[in-house]
Amino acid sequence: MGDQVTGAAVGATGDGVAVPATLEEAKTALASEQAKNTVLLNEVVALEDEIVNRCMADFAGVVSDESREYWREQLLTNRKGATVALTELANAKKAAAPAAPVVRAPMHNRATARPVAPAVVGGGGTDADAEGKAAKIRNRAHEICGAEHVPFSAAFRRAEREVGGQ
């Protein structure tokens, strides 16, 4: 018994591949294979774009907007060489980056500082005397502060000693 084919006439080759018997079947088979190739080509292009976009994102600090298309083309034609070049550029940029700026710590924290209450020297006396003495100390502290350009707290301590001795 021989091979029987039902439906369209199909020839056979020695390697088991079916060969269309008519010209119309050949055209249809060719169009089908071309459509498959187009789908595969589109998938390959999409995958290449995804890989190139990932590489471009990895080297975003090195690639500028002006050179983006150049590096995209380089990654498509010679990914290994372009990756090596971009890695060297990234390493050179890291080495040339300035060090973090030195932050100077404040010498004191005014938020937590508490004013020092003056010691009561004499005891007794009226509130009017205390207010008059306090005004003298404050005024003298302002004079010292303006004349000698010292902080008010230091000028106030000096004024306390000066006015307290009177």
QUIHUVEN-V25390 format. One line per field, one symbol per residue. phi: phi as a letter, one per 40 degrees, with the letter a starting at -180 (. if undefined). A space follows every 10 residues. Layout:
phi: ???
This chain:
phi: .bcbbcgccb cbbccgccbc cbcccccccc cccccccccc cccccccccc ccccccccbc cbcccccdcc cccccccacc cccccccccc cccccccccc cccccccabc cbcbcccccc ccgggccccc cccccccccc cccccccbfb cccccccccc cccccc
